Structure formats: C-alpha cells, structure tokens
Amino acid sequence: MNHDPHLSPLEEHEWSLQERALADKRAGLAPRDREASSGTYRLMAELLAQPPNEQLPADFARRVARQVSPAPRLDTRLEHGLLALLVAAMAVAALAVVVIYGASWLPALDQGVIGALLATPWAWVLAACLGLSRLSRHWLHHGQPA
C-alpha cells in the first residue's frame, strides 16, 4: 500500500493495521487477537491476492473502448443558420422600433446623459470584459478539432 503523509491519527492507525495484517499474511503468521479488525484486514489481503474466478472476455478492451468512445458530432449547420436568422430578425425589429417610436423618446436621451455614461470607467470596463469574453470564447472553440 502507498502511505499518504497527510493522514489523520485515526487514518494512520488504520493504515498501520492494514500493513501489519498484510505483512503477517505474507510471513505466514497467525492473526493477532488484540485487534478485532486485523482479521478483517487479513481476510481482505487474502482475497485480493487470489486471481478472480471469472476471466474477462477476449474482446473486453474493444467493448470498453466502444462504450467510452465519443459520440459522433452532429451536423449543426441548420441550427447555426437559424440562429443567425433570428439575430438578424431581432436587429431588424430593433431598428424598426427606433424608426417608428424613436421620435418620441430619442430626444429624451440628452447628449449629456450619453456623455456621462461614456465618461464612467465602469462602462469601459464592462465593454472590455464583454469583448474579452467573446474573443476568448472564439479562441477556445477555434482550436478544437471538428
């Protein structure tokens, strides 16, 4: 067994019992009666030393590899096209709203308000974060195989 130096005192005690039971079993010594768990650890050492009763099928590795192989990539061109169409429709709808209703609320947006918004550093930080997020997403997905 491997020994972990970061064990608690209780875990350290259990580890030493397991090692002692394994050493006693290898040496052919009788089980120690003072620790009730040493018999259990010795039995576990004996069971682990025996080969398994069942043999693995000849094509076991192929079966496991087939189960863990990645699923085939789906063709998502339709979804990407529909998403682009949706974004374009929303942009046209926003433009239509500005053209139709903009005359009533656009004058309310004073140049002072927009200038004050652009003068705050948090607006620039937000814009930089959004831009970097978009760029990093592009970089992360660009390097992946298709």
Salt bridges, closest charged atoms under 4 A:
GLU12 OE1 - HIS3 NE2 3.13
ASP24 OD2 - ARG32 NE 2.78
GLU46 OE2 - ARG42 NE 3.66
ASP59 OD1 - ARG63 NE 3.33
ASP75 OD2 - ARG77 NH2 2.74
